[in-house]
């Protein structure tokens, strides 16, 4: 399990660097509430992005994005609603994104779910 967490941390760092290079400002990482966690909260222009990061070394077991199940999406949405409420962001546009890392390739899936 420790090795998985280490790999996850490396993947999240790569995702952060990717977003920063694309002009995003990082607001928070590993934002947690009792019902879920959001890997990255970022801002660009007038949008807030709630980003889930998924890594796999290859696609033998499927694409990383496939690991963002409906149950996981609900947890992310509920956690995001908490963040929005806590920060009085009721009138802001937001997006639920997935950053999929397969080996050395990074794919940013914008509006991955609603």
Secondary structure, 3 states (H helix, E strand, C coil): CHHHHHHHHHHHHHHHHHHHHCCCEEEEEEEEECCEEEEEEEEECCEEEEEEEEEECCCCCCCHHHHCCHHHHHHHHHHHHHHHHHCCCCCCEEEEEEEEEECCEEEEEEEEEC
